[in-house]
């Protein structure tokens, strides 16, 4: 998954945003399992940007709830 900018996230519909959050959280869980098993060599730099993307999406989701 590529890095998401806030402009892109704001353009998403609430349903698409929810789906993207769930997909990203699943991918993060998979990366964490690989890291714990010690099999993660190529993707060691993907966790931090993915966490930040999820945080951006959750921030936007909170904004939509407050509106």
PDB file of N, H, CA, C and O in Angstrom:
ATOM      1  N   UNK A   1       0.839  -1.172   0.000  1.00  0.00           N
ATOM      2  CA  UNK A   1       0.000   0.000   0.000  1.00  0.00           C
ATOM      3  C   UNK A   1       0.888   1.239   0.000  1.00  0.00           C
ATOM      4  O   UNK A   1       1.893   1.290   0.709  1.00  0.00           O
ATOM      5  N   UNK A   2       0.517   2.226  -0.788  1.00  0.00           N
ATOM      6  H   UNK A   2      -0.299   2.184  -1.364  1.00  0.00           H
ATOM      7  CA  UNK A   2       1.320   3.441  -0.858  1.00  0.00           C
ATOM      8  C   UNK A   2       0.934   4.398   0.259  1.00  0.00           C
ATOM      9  O   UNK A   2      -0.137   4.283   0.856  1.00  0.00           O
ATOM     10  N   UNK A   3       1.812   5.329   0.524  1.00  0.00           N
ATOM     11  H   UNK A   3       2.681   5.422   0.039  1.00  0.00           H
ATOM     12  CA  UNK A   3       1.550   6.329   1.554  1.00  0.00           C
ATOM     13  C   UNK A   3       0.353   7.164   1.150  1.00  0.00           C
ATOM     14  O   UNK A   3       0.209   7.531  -0.017  1.00  0.00           O
ATOM     15  N   UNK A   4      -0.498   7.462   2.101  1.00  0.00           N
ATOM     16  H   UNK A   4      -0.381   7.164   3.049  1.00  0.00           H
ATOM     17  CA  UNK A   4      -1.691   8.252   1.837  1.00  0.00           C
ATOM     18  C   UNK A   4      -1.508   9.665   2.354  1.00  0.00           C
ATOM     19  O   UNK A   4      -1.022   9.879   3.465  1.00  0.00           O
ATOM     20  N   UNK A   5      -1.897  10.611   1.546  1.00  0.00           N
ATOM     21  H   UNK A   5      -2.292  10.437   0.644  1.00  0.00           H
ATOM     22  CA  UNK A   5      -1.873  12.005   1.976  1.00  0.00           C
ATOM     23  C   UNK A   5      -3.248  12.365   2.508  1.00  0.00           C
ATOM     24  O   UNK A   5      -4.244  11.729   2.166  1.00  0.00           O
ATOM     25  N   UNK A   6      -3.293  13.378   3.337  1.00  0.00           N
ATOM     26  H   UNK A   6      -2.483  13.895   3.615  1.00  0.00           H
ATOM     27  CA  UNK A   6      -4.567  13.788   3.928  1.00  0.00           C
ATOM     28  C   UNK A   6      -5.547  14.229   2.845  1.00  0.00           C
ATOM     29  O   UNK A   6      -6.754  14.039   2.993  1.00  0.00           O
ATOM     30  N   UNK A   7      -5.050  14.811   1.769  1.00  0.00           N
ATOM     31  H   UNK A   7      -4.069  14.966   1.649  1.00  0.00           H
ATOM     32  CA  UNK A   7      -5.914  15.228   0.671  1.00  0.00           C
ATOM     33  C   UNK A   7      -6.644  14.019   0.078  1.00  0.00           C
ATOM     34  O   UNK A   7      -7.833  14.094  -0.234  1.00  0.00           O
ATOM     35  N   UNK A   8      -5.930  12.919  -0.070  1.00  0.00           N
ATOM     36  H   UNK A   8      -4.965  12.858   0.184  1.00  0.00           H
ATOM     37  CA  UNK A   8      -6.521  11.697  -0.606  1.00  0.00           C
ATOM     38  C   UNK A   8      -7.527  11.108   0.369  1.00  0.00           C
ATOM     39  O   UNK A   8      -8.588  10.630  -0.032  1.00  0.00           O
ATOM     40  N   UNK A   9      -7.188  11.146   1.645  1.00  0.00           N
ATOM     41  H   UNK A   9      -6.326  11.534   1.970  1.00  0.00           H
ATOM     42  CA  UNK A   9      -8.076  10.590   2.666  1.00  0.00           C
ATOM     43  C   UNK A   9      -9.363  11.392   2.755  1.00  0.00           C
ATOM     44  O   UNK A   9     -10.442  10.823   2.916  1.00  0.00           O
ATOM     45  N   UNK A  10      -9.255  12.714   2.652  1.00  0.00           N
ATOM     46  H   UNK A  10      -8.378  13.177   2.522  1.00  0.00           H
ATOM     47  CA  UNK A  10     -10.462  13.554   2.720  1.00  0.00           C
ATOM     48  C   UNK A  10     -11.386  13.322   1.527  1.00  0.00           C
ATOM     49  O   UNK A  10     -12.593  13.541   1.627  1.00  0.00           O
ATOM     50  N   UNK A  11     -10.835  12.884   0.414  1.00  0.00           N
ATOM     51  H   UNK A  11      -9.854  12.706   0.333  1.00  0.00           H
ATOM     52  CA  UNK A  11     -11.640  12.643  -0.782  1.00  0.00           C
ATOM     53  C   UNK A  11     -12.395  11.312  -0.709  1.00  0.00           C
ATOM     54  O   UNK A  11     -13.297  11.074  -1.512  1.00  0.00           O
ATOM     55  N   UNK A  12     -12.040  10.446   0.239  1.00  0.00           N
ATOM     56  H   UNK A  12     -11.307  10.639   0.891  1.00  0.00           H
ATOM     57  CA  UNK A  12     -12.680   9.139   0.345  1.00  0.00           C
ATOM     58  C   UNK A  12     -14.074   9.261   0.961  1.00  0.00           C
ATOM     59  O   UNK A  12     -14.329  10.129   1.797  1.00  0.00           O
ATOM     60  N   UNK A  13     -14.958   8.382   0.533  1.00  0.00           N
ATOM     61  H   UNK A  13     -14.751   7.677  -0.145  1.00  0.00           H
ATOM     62  CA  UNK A  13     -16.264   8.303   1.168  1.00  0.00           C
ATOM     63  C   UNK A  13     -16.100   7.620   2.529  1.00  0.00           C
ATOM     64  O   UNK A  13     -15.136   6.883   2.734  1.00  0.00           O
ATOM     65  N   UNK A  14     -17.023   7.856   3.455  1.00  0.00           N
ATOM     66  H   UNK A  14     -17.807   8.455   3.289  1.00  0.00           H
ATOM     67  CA  UNK A  14     -16.907   7.215   4.770  1.00  0.00           C
ATOM     68  C   UNK A  14     -16.838   5.689   4.707  1.00  0.00           C
ATOM     69  O   UNK A  14     -16.122   5.071   5.495  1.00  0.00           O
ATOM     70  N   UNK A  15     -17.566   5.083   3.787  1.00  0.00           N
ATOM     71  H   UNK A  15     -18.147   5.585   3.147  1.00  0.00           H
ATOM     72  CA  UNK A  15     -17.552   3.628   3.650  1.00  0.00           C
ATOM     73  C   UNK A  15     -16.195   3.142   3.147  1.00  0.00           C
ATOM     74  O   UNK A  15     -15.653   2.156   3.647  1.00  0.00           O
ATOM     75  N   UNK A  16     -15.657   3.839   2.158  1.00  0.00           N
ATOM     76  H   UNK A  16     -16.097   4.640   1.751  1.00  0.00           H
ATOM     77  CA  UNK A  16     -14.356   3.467   1.609  1.00  0.00           C
ATOM     78  C   UNK A  16     -13.259   3.687   2.652  1.00  0.00           C
ATOM     79  O   UNK A  16     -12.304   2.913   2.727  1.00  0.00           O
ATOM     80  N   UNK A  17     -13.395   4.728   3.441  1.00  0.00           N
ATOM     81  H   UNK A  17     -14.170   5.357   3.380  1.00  0.00           H
ATOM     82  CA  UNK A  17     -12.432   5.016   4.500  1.00  0.00           C
ATOM     83  C   UNK A  17     -12.416   3.893   5.526  1.00  0.00           C
ATOM     84  O   UNK A  17     -11.350   3.437   5.941  1.00  0.00           O
ATOM     85  N   UNK A  18     -13.597   3.452   5.933  1.00  0.00           N
ATOM     86  H   UNK A  18     -14.463   3.822   5.596  1.00  0.00           H
ATOM     87  CA  UNK A  18     -13.705   2.353   6.906  1.00  0.00           C
ATOM     88  C   UNK A  18     -13.061   1.081   6.360  1.00  0.00           C
ATOM     89  O   UNK A  18     -12.341   0.386   7.076  1.00  0.00           O
ATOM     90  N   UNK A  19     -13.323   0.784   5.097  1.00  0.00           N
ATOM     91  H   UNK A  19     -13.908   1.349   4.515  1.00  0.00           H
ATOM     92  CA  UNK A  19     -12.758  -0.408   4.464  1.00  0.00           C
ATOM     93  C   UNK A  19     -11.231  -0.329   4.385  1.00  0.00           C
ATOM     94  O   UNK A  19     -10.537  -1.316   4.627  1.00  0.00           O
ATOM     95  N   UNK A  20     -10.722   0.847   4.047  1.00  0.00           N
ATOM     96  H   UNK A  20     -11.285   1.649   3.850  1.00  0.00           H
ATOM     97  CA  UNK A  20      -9.276   1.040   3.947  1.00  0.00           C
ATOM     98  C   UNK A  20      -8.608   0.913   5.312  1.00  0.00           C
ATOM     99  O   UNK A  20      -7.514   0.359   5.421  1.00  0.00           O
ATOM    100  N   UNK A  21      -9.261   1.423   6.347  1.00  0.00           N
ATOM    101  H   UNK A  21     -10.150   1.872   6.258  1.00  0.00           H
ATOM    102  CA  UNK A  21      -8.721   1.306   7.701  1.00  0.00           C
ATOM    103  C   UNK A  21      -8.612  -0.163   8.097  1.00  0.00           C
ATOM    104  O   UNK A  21      -7.583  -0.592   8.619  1.00  0.00           O
ATOM    105  N   UNK A  22      -9.659  -0.926   7.852  1.00  0.00           N
ATOM    106  H   UNK A  22     -10.495  -0.578   7.428  1.00  0.00           H
ATOM    107  CA  UNK A  22      -9.649  -2.346   8.216  1.00  0.00           C
ATOM    108  C   UNK A  22      -8.569  -3.110   7.445  1.00  0.00           C
ATOM    109  O   UNK A  22      -7.881  -3.957   8.014  1.00  0.00           O
ATOM    110  N   UNK A  23      -8.423  -2.813   6.158  1.00  0.00           N
ATOM    111  H   UNK A  23      -8.983  -2.125   5.696  1.00  0.00           H
ATOM    112  CA  UNK A  23      -7.378  -3.464   5.355  1.00  0.00           C
ATOM    113  C   UNK A  23      -5.986  -3.126   5.879  1.00  0.00           C
ATOM    114  O   UNK A  23      -5.122  -3.997   5.983  1.00  0.00           O
ATOM    115  N   UNK A  24      -5.781  -1.859   6.206  1.00  0.00           N
ATOM    116  H   UNK A  24      -6.483  -1.151   6.122  1.00  0.00           H
ATOM    117  CA  UNK A  24      -4.477  -1.421   6.693  1.00  0.00           C
ATOM    118  C   UNK A  24      -4.156  -2.037   8.046  1.00  0.00           C
ATOM    119  O   UNK A  24      -3.017  -2.431   8.297  1.00  0.00           O
ATOM    120  N   UNK A  25      -5.150  -2.120   8.912  1.00  0.00           N
ATOM    121  H   UNK A  25      -6.075  -1.800   8.708  1.00  0.00           H
ATOM    122  CA  UNK A  25      -4.931  -2.728  10.221  1.00  0.00           C
ATOM    123  C   UNK A  25      -4.606  -4.210  10.089  1.00  0.00           C
ATOM    124  O   UNK A  25      -3.792  -4.737  10.847  1.00  0.00           O
ATOM    125  N   UNK A  26      -5.233  -4.881   9.138  1.00  0.00           N
ATOM    126  H   UNK A  26      -5.895  -4.453   8.522  1.00  0.00           H
ATOM    127  CA  UNK A  26      -4.915  -6.283   8.883  1.00  0.00           C
ATOM    128  C   UNK A  26      -3.500  -6.455   8.371  1.00  0.00           C
ATOM    129  O   UNK A  26      -2.787  -7.372   8.779  1.00  0.00           O
ATOM    130  N   UNK A  27      -3.099  -5.568   7.474  1.00  0.00           N
ATOM    131  H   UNK A  27      -3.678  -4.823   7.143  1.00  0.00           H
ATOM    132  CA  UNK A  27      -1.735  -5.622   6.940  1.00  0.00           C
ATOM    133  C   UNK A  27      -0.712  -5.349   8.045  1.00  0.00           C
ATOM    134  O   UNK A  27       0.337  -5.992   8.097  1.00  0.00           O
ATOM    135  N   UNK A  28      -1.020  -4.392   8.930  1.00  0.00           N
ATOM    136  H   UNK A  28      -1.872  -3.869   8.888  1.00  0.00           H
ATOM    137  CA  UNK A  28      -0.125  -4.083  10.043  1.00  0.00           C
ATOM    138  C   UNK A  28       0.012  -5.281  10.980  1.00  0.00           C
ATOM    139  O   UNK A  28       1.108  -5.587  11.449  1.00  0.00           O
ATOM    140  N   UNK A  29      -1.099  -5.951  11.248  1.00  0.00           N
ATOM    141  H   UNK A  29      -1.990  -5.702  10.867  1.00  0.00           H
ATOM    142  CA  UNK A  29      -1.056  -7.132  12.113  1.00  0.00           C
ATOM    143  C   UNK A  29      -0.177  -8.215  11.485  1.00  0.00           C
ATOM    144  O   UNK A  29       0.602  -8.868  12.180  1.00  0.00           O
ATOM    145  N   UNK A  30      -0.306  -8.401  10.176  1.00  0.00           N
ATOM    146  H   UNK A  30      -0.938  -7.871   9.612  1.00  0.00           H
ATOM    147  CA  UNK A  30       0.502  -9.401   9.484  1.00  0.00           C
ATOM    148  C   UNK A  30       1.990  -9.052   9.553  1.00  0.00           C
ATOM    149  O   UNK A  30       2.828  -9.927   9.777  1.00  0.00           O
ATOM    150  N   UNK A  31       2.312  -7.777   9.360  1.00  0.00           N
ATOM    151  H   UNK A  31       1.632  -7.067   9.178  1.00  0.00           H
ATOM    152  CA  UNK A  31       3.704  -7.349   9.437  1.00  0.00           C
ATOM    153  C   UNK A  31       4.270  -7.548  10.840  1.00  0.00           C
ATOM    154  O   UNK A  31       5.429  -7.933  10.995  1.00  0.00           O
ATOM    155  N   UNK A  32       3.459  -7.287  11.857  1.00  0.00           N
ATOM    156  H   UNK A  32       2.518  -6.974  11.731  1.00  0.00           H
ATOM    157  CA  UNK A  32       3.914  -7.473  13.233  1.00  0.00           C
ATOM    158  C   UNK A  32       4.158  -8.945  13.556  1.00  0.00           C
ATOM    159  O   UNK A  32       5.096  -9.278  14.279  1.00  0.00           O
ATOM    160  N   UNK A  33       3.318  -9.818  13.022  1.00  0.00           N
ATOM    161  H   UNK A  33       2.556  -9.547  12.434  1.00  0.00           H
ATOM    162  CA  UNK A  33       3.521 -11.253  13.228  1.00  0.00           C
ATOM    163  C   UNK A  33       4.821 -11.684  12.554  1.00  0.00           C
ATOM    164  O   UNK A  33       5.615 -12.420  13.140  1.00  0.00           O
ATOM    165  N   UNK A  34       5.033 -11.226  11.331  1.00  0.00           N
ATOM    166  H   UNK A  34       4.388 -10.628  10.856  1.00  0.00           H
ATOM    167  CA  UNK A  34       6.274 -11.553  10.626  1.00  0.00           C
ATOM    168  C   UNK A  34       7.490 -11.044  11.390  1.00  0.00           C
ATOM    169  O   UNK A  34       8.513 -11.726  11.458  1.00  0.00           O
ATOM    170  N   UNK A  35       7.383  -9.857  11.961  1.00  0.00           N
ATOM    171  H   UNK A  35       6.552  -9.303  11.905  1.00  0.00           H
ATOM    172  CA  UNK A  35       8.484  -9.296  12.733  1.00  0.00           C
ATOM    173  C   UNK A  35       8.756 -10.145  13.972  1.00  0.00           C
ATOM    174  O   UNK A  35       9.913 -10.389  14.316  1.00  0.00           O
ATOM    175  N   UNK A  36       7.702 -10.591  14.638  1.00  0.00           N
ATOM    176  H   UNK A  36       6.763 -10.393  14.359  1.00  0.00           H
ATOM    177  CA  UNK A  36       7.866 -11.413  15.836  1.00  0.00           C
ATOM    178  C   UNK A  36       8.466 -12.777  15.506  1.00  0.00           C
ATOM    179  O   UNK A  36       9.238 -13.329  16.290  1.00  0.00           O
ATOM    180  N   UNK A  37       8.105 -13.319  14.336  1.00  0.00           N
ATOM    181  H   UNK A  37       7.478 -12.871  13.699  1.00  0.00           H
ATOM    182  CA  UNK A  37       8.656 -14.605  13.922  1.00  0.00           C
ATOM    183  C   UNK A  37      10.082 -14.486  13.423  1.00  0.00           C
ATOM    184  O   UNK A  37      10.814 -15.475  13.379  1.00  0.00           O
ATOM    185  N   UNK A  38      10.477 -13.290  13.049  1.00  0.00           N
ATOM    186  H   UNK A  38       9.882 -12.486  13.084  1.00  0.00           H
ATOM    187  CA  UNK A  38      11.825 -13.083  12.539  1.00  0.00           C
ATOM    188  C   UNK A  38      11.946 -13.301  11.050  1.00  0.00           C
ATOM    189  O   UNK A  38      13.058 -13.426  10.535  1.00  0.00           O
ATOM    190  N   UNK A  39      10.828 -13.349  10.341  1.00  0.00           N
ATOM    191  H   UNK A  39       9.925 -13.248  10.759  1.00  0.00           H
ATOM    192  CA  UNK A  39      10.864 -13.592   8.901  1.00  0.00           C
ATOM    193  C   UNK A  39      10.751 -12.304   8.100  1.00  0.00           C
ATOM    194  O   UNK A  39      10.692 -12.342   6.871  1.00  0.00           O
ATOM    195  N   UNK A  40      10.718 -11.176   8.774  1.00  0.00           N
ATOM    196  H   UNK A  40      10.766 -11.144   9.773  1.00  0.00           H
ATOM    197  CA  UNK A  40      10.524  -9.911   8.083  1.00  0.00           C
ATOM    198  C   UNK A  40      11.871  -9.258   7.819  1.00  0.00           C
ATOM    199  O   UNK A  40      12.449  -8.629   8.706  1.00  0.00           O
ATOM    200  N   UNK A  41      12.359  -9.406   6.620  1.00  0.00           N
ATOM    201  H   UNK A  41      11.889  -9.916   5.900  1.00  0.00           H
ATOM    202  CA  UNK A  41      13.636  -8.802   6.284  1.00  0.00           C
ATOM    203  C   UNK A  41      13.458  -7.678   5.253  1.00  0.00           C
ATOM    204  O   UNK A  41      14.052  -6.609   5.394  1.00  0.00           O
ATOM    205  N   UNK A  42      12.655  -7.915   4.235  1.00  0.00           N
ATOM    206  H   UNK A  42      12.173  -8.783   4.121  1.00  0.00           H
ATOM    207  CA  UNK A  42      12.474  -6.932   3.178  1.00  0.00           C
ATOM    208  C   UNK A  42      11.607  -5.753   3.617  1.00  0.00           C
ATOM    209  O   UNK A  42      11.820  -4.628   3.164  1.00  0.00           O
ATOM    210  N   UNK A  43      10.651  -5.992   4.476  1.00  0.00           N
ATOM    211  H   UNK A  43      10.478  -6.906   4.844  1.00  0.00           H
ATOM    212  CA  UNK A  43       9.623  -5.000   4.774  1.00  0.00           C
ATOM    213  C   UNK A  43       9.802  -4.345   6.135  1.00  0.00           C
ATOM    214  O   UNK A  43       8.821  -3.915   6.741  1.00  0.00           O
ATOM    215  N   UNK A  44      11.025  -4.261   6.625  1.00  0.00           N
ATOM    216  H   UNK A  44      11.822  -4.610   6.132  1.00  0.00           H
ATOM    217  CA  UNK A  44      11.246  -3.728   7.959  1.00  0.00           C
ATOM    218  C   UNK A  44      10.892  -2.242   8.067  1.00  0.00           C
ATOM    219  O   UNK A  44      10.642  -1.759   9.172  1.00  0.00           O
ATOM    220  N   UNK A  45      10.865  -1.517   6.968  1.00  0.00           N
ATOM    221  H   UNK A  45      11.068  -1.910   6.071  1.00  0.00           H
ATOM    222  CA  UNK A  45      10.546  -0.095   7.009  1.00  0.00           C
ATOM    223  C   UNK A  45       9.107   0.234   6.701  1.00  0.00           C
ATOM    224  O   UNK A  45       8.781   1.403   6.495  1.00  0.00           O
ATOM    225  N   UNK A  46       8.236  -0.752   6.662  1.00  0.00           N
ATOM    226  H   UNK A  46       8.501  -1.701   6.829  1.00  0.00           H
ATOM    227  CA  UNK A  46       6.838  -0.504   6.310  1.00  0.00           C
ATOM    228  C   UNK A  46       5.938  -0.244   7.511  1.00  0.00           C
ATOM    229  O   UNK A  46       4.857   0.325   7.358  1.00  0.00           O
ATOM    230  N   UNK A  47       6.363  -0.646   8.687  1.00  0.00           N
ATOM    231  H   UNK A  47       7.241  -1.107   8.810  1.00  0.00           H
ATOM    232  CA  UNK A  47       5.482  -0.566   9.851  1.00  0.00           C
ATOM    233  C   UNK A  47       5.200   0.883  10.243  1.00  0.00           C
ATOM    234  O   UNK A  47       4.041   1.253  10.432  1.00  0.00           O
ATOM    235  N   UNK A  48       6.224   1.694  10.366  1.00  0.00           N
ATOM    236  H   UNK A  48       7.166   1.393  10.213  1.00  0.00           H
ATOM    237  CA  UNK A  48       6.037   3.066  10.830  1.00  0.00           C
ATOM    238  C   UNK A  48       5.165   3.892   9.874  1.00  0.00           C
ATOM    239  O   UNK A  48       4.236   4.549  10.342  1.00  0.00           O
ATOM    240  N   UNK A  49       5.419   3.890   8.561  1.00  0.00           N
ATOM    241  H   UNK A  49       6.174   3.355   8.181  1.00  0.00           H
ATOM    242  CA  UNK A  49       4.536   4.649   7.665  1.00  0.00           C
ATOM    243  C   UNK A  49       3.096   4.123   7.669  1.00  0.00           C
ATOM    244  O   UNK A  49       2.150   4.902   7.554  1.00  0.00           O
ATOM    245  N   UNK A  50       2.932   2.813   7.802  1.00  0.00           N
ATOM    246  H   UNK A  50       3.701   2.180   7.896  1.00  0.00           H
ATOM    247  CA  UNK A  50       1.590   2.240   7.831  1.00  0.00           C
ATOM    248  C   UNK A  50       0.842   2.684   9.084  1.00  0.00           C
ATOM    249  O   UNK A  50      -0.347   2.997   9.021  1.00  0.00           O
ATOM    250  N   UNK A  51       1.534   2.711  10.220  1.00  0.00           N
ATOM    251  H   UNK A  51       2.500   2.456  10.272  1.00  0.00           H
ATOM    252  CA  UNK A  51       0.908   3.184  11.458  1.00  0.00           C
ATOM    253  C   UNK A  51       0.469   4.637  11.314  1.00  0.00           C
ATOM    254  O   UNK A  51      -0.607   5.015  11.779  1.00  0.00           O
ATOM    255  N   UNK A  52       1.289   5.438  10.678  1.00  0.00           N
ATOM    256  H   UNK A  52       2.163   5.131  10.301  1.00  0.00           H
ATOM    257  CA  UNK A  52       0.952   6.851  10.489  1.00  0.00           C
ATOM    258  C   UNK A  52      -0.230   7.029   9.546  1.00  0.00           C
ATOM    259  O   UNK A  52      -1.079   7.893   9.765  1.00  0.00           O
ATOM    260  N   UNK A  53      -0.287   6.210   8.493  1.00  0.00           N
ATOM    261  H   UNK A  53       0.402   5.508   8.315  1.00  0.00           H
ATOM    262  CA  UNK A  53      -1.433   6.268   7.578  1.00  0.00           C
ATOM    263  C   UNK A  53      -2.719   5.896   8.303  1.00  0.00           C
ATOM    264  O   UNK A  53      -3.752   6.538   8.109  1.00  0.00           O
ATOM    265  N   UNK A  54      -2.660   4.865   9.135  1.00  0.00           N
ATOM    266  H   UNK A  54      -1.821   4.344   9.292  1.00  0.00           H
ATOM    267  CA  UNK A  54      -3.838   4.454   9.897  1.00  0.00           C
ATOM    268  C   UNK A  54      -4.263   5.582  10.832  1.00  0.00           C
ATOM    269  O   UNK A  54      -5.455   5.857  10.971  1.00  0.00           O
ATOM    270  N   UNK A  55      -3.303   6.231  11.468  1.00  0.00           N
ATOM    271  H   UNK A  55      -2.334   6.007  11.355  1.00  0.00           H
ATOM    272  CA  UNK A  55      -3.614   7.346  12.365  1.00  0.00           C
ATOM    273  C   UNK A  55      -4.287   8.484  11.601  1.00  0.00           C
ATOM    274  O   UNK A  55      -5.238   9.086  12.100  1.00  0.00           O
ATOM    275  N   UNK A  56      -3.805   8.781  10.400  1.00  0.00           N
ATOM    276  H   UNK A  56      -3.033   8.292   9.995  1.00  0.00           H
ATOM    277  CA  UNK A  56      -4.434   9.828   9.590  1.00  0.00           C
ATOM    278  C   UNK A  56      -5.873   9.475   9.253  1.00  0.00           C
ATOM    279  O   UNK A  56      -6.766  10.319   9.329  1.00  0.00           O
ATOM    280  N   UNK A  57      -6.088   8.217   8.878  1.00  0.00           N
ATOM    281  H   UNK A  57      -5.363   7.532   8.816  1.00  0.00           H
ATOM    282  CA  UNK A  57      -7.440   7.794   8.522  1.00  0.00           C
ATOM    283  C   UNK A  57      -8.367   7.819   9.734  1.00  0.00           C
ATOM    284  O   UNK A  57      -9.527   8.213   9.617  1.00  0.00           O
ATOM    285  N   UNK A  58      -7.872   7.406  10.882  1.00  0.00           N
ATOM    286  H   UNK A  58      -6.929   7.086  10.978  1.00  0.00           H
ATOM    287  CA  UNK A  58      -8.694   7.439  12.094  1.00  0.00           C
ATOM    288  C   UNK A  58      -8.996   8.879  12.509  1.00  0.00           C
ATOM    289  O   UNK A  58     -10.074   9.162  13.032  1.00  0.00           O
ATOM    290  N   UNK A  59      -8.053   9.781  12.281  1.00  0.00           N
ATOM    291  H   UNK A  59      -7.178   9.551  11.856  1.00  0.00           H
ATOM    292  CA  UNK A  59      -8.291  11.193  12.565  1.00  0.00           C
ATOM    293  C   UNK A  59      -9.422  11.715  11.686  1.00  0.00           C
ATOM    294  O   UNK A  59     -10.323  12.403  12.166  1.00  0.00           O
ATOM    295  N   UNK A  60      -9.371  11.389  10.407  1.00  0.00           N
ATOM    296  H   UNK A  60      -8.639  10.830  10.017  1.00  0.00           H
ATOM    297  CA  UNK A  60     -10.429  11.831   9.481  1.00  0.00           C
ATOM    298  C   UNK A  60     -11.764  11.219   9.868  1.00  0.00           C
ATOM    299  O   UNK A  60     -12.795  11.886   9.782  1.00  0.00           O
ATOM    300  N   UNK A  61     -11.764   9.978  10.286  1.00  0.00           N
ATOM    301  H   UNK A  61     -10.926   9.436  10.356  1.00  0.00           H
ATOM    302  CA  UNK A  61     -13.001   9.314  10.690  1.00  0.00           C
ATOM    303  C   UNK A  61     -13.600  10.038  11.914  1.00  0.00           C
ATOM    304  O   UNK A  61     -14.817  10.203  12.002  1.00  0.00           O
ATOM    305  N   UNK A  62     -12.758  10.460  12.836  1.00  0.00           N
ATOM    306  H   UNK A  62     -11.770  10.326  12.764  1.00  0.00           H
ATOM    307  CA  UNK A  62     -13.218  11.215  13.990  1.00  0.00           C
ATOM    308  C   UNK A  62     -13.787  12.569  13.594  1.00  0.00           C
ATOM    309  O   UNK A  62     -14.783  13.024  14.156  1.00  0.00           O
ATOM    310  N   UNK A  63     -13.144  13.210  12.620  1.00  0.00           N
ATOM    311  H   UNK A  63     -12.334  12.840  12.164  1.00  0.00           H
ATOM    312  CA  UNK A  63     -13.659  14.484  12.108  1.00  0.00           C
ATOM    313  C   UNK A  63     -15.045  14.310  11.516  1.00  0.00           C
ATOM    314  O   UNK A  63     -15.922  15.148  11.726  1.00  0.00           O
ATOM    315  N   UNK A  64     -15.248  13.237  10.785  1.00  0.00           N
ATOM    316  H   UNK A  64     -14.536  12.555  10.614  1.00  0.00           H
ATOM    317  CA  UNK A  64     -16.552  12.992  10.165  1.00  0.00           C
ATOM    318  C   UNK A  64     -17.613  12.729  11.220  1.00  0.00           C
ATOM    319  O   UNK A  64     -18.764  13.129  11.040  1.00  0.00           O
ATOM    320  N   UNK A  65     -17.262  12.075  12.303  1.00  0.00           N
ATOM    321  H   UNK A  65     -16.327  11.750  12.448  1.00  0.00           H
ATOM    322  CA  UNK A  65     -18.232  11.818  13.368  1.00  0.00           C
ATOM    323  C   UNK A  65     -18.642  13.104  14.069  1.00  0.00           C
ATOM    324  O   UNK A  65     -19.799  13.266  14.458  1.00  0.00           O
ATOM    325  N   UNK A  66     -17.687  14.022  14.229  1.00  0.00           N
ATOM    326  H   UNK A  66     -16.748  13.891  13.913  1.00  0.00           H
ATOM    327  CA  UNK A  66     -17.990  15.282  14.908  1.00  0.00           C
ATOM    328  C   UNK A  66     -18.811  16.234  14.068  1.00  0.00           C
ATOM    329  O   UNK A  66     -19.456  17.132  14.608  1.00  0.00           O
ATOM    330  N   UNK A  67     -18.800  16.058  12.755  1.00  0.00           N
ATOM    331  H   UNK A  67     -18.276  15.328  12.316  1.00  0.00           H
ATOM    332  CA  UNK A  67     -19.553  16.958  11.873  1.00  0.00           C
ATOM    333  C   UNK A  67     -21.039  16.733  11.968  1.00  0.00           C
ATOM    334  O   UNK A  67     -21.811  17.410  11.289  1.00  0.00           O
TER     335      UNK A  67
END
